[in-house]
């Protein structure tokens, strides 16, 4: 079998023969050849013709593809629990995970050409979200309303200028926004969201990159309130003791 960049591990089999460029071996579906011009949409949205038993797919991997350009719509894989979309150098659009209510763990990192943020809308079981080291990603993911989320890592997105939305993230205890390009105003607004909704005794990393900076000897209340609630907050200090 030729090297494959995309593997989908399913619990069940069946369905019609796959389209050209898709190989099925046992319980693994591999995509080896995808047209690069024009860009394709690899669509597992509702009523997918690629995999009629898509509801049984629980794990999705798309790794180390240096050349292929296409979009990932995974919204029809309703049993998906884990996804890894890593080191795909030509992929420009972030995956769409919206509505995947069984999803618990996601890794989307080191995708050098990806400019948008993954869509996690309605991923109500998501506990760990990693979307870091995507050099051209300019906006942060929206995590609002994800009440199961405990860990969010959006660090080292060096061109990301907006802060993630943590409104309603009532389980959040680890948030990494370090090494980005978020303004001090946006960072402080994020601190308020965490203070208002997250539990005590967490960790928030905001240092590094071109993130906004703060006077370490006269910190704004948005940060000191979090610290008073047991959070460890690291930041760019423009006036250290």
Secondary structure, DSSP 8 states (H G I E B T S, - for coil): ----SEEEEES---SS---TTEEEETTEEEE-----SS-EEEE-STT-SS-TTGGGEEEEEEE--SS--EEEE-TT-TT--EEEEE--TT--S--B-TT-TT--EEEEE--TT--S--B-TT-TT--EEE----TT--S--B-TT-TT--EEE-TT-TT--S--B-TT-TT--EEE-TTS---HHHHHHHHHHHHHHS-SS-EEE--STT--EE-TTS--HHHHHHHHTT-EEE-EESS--
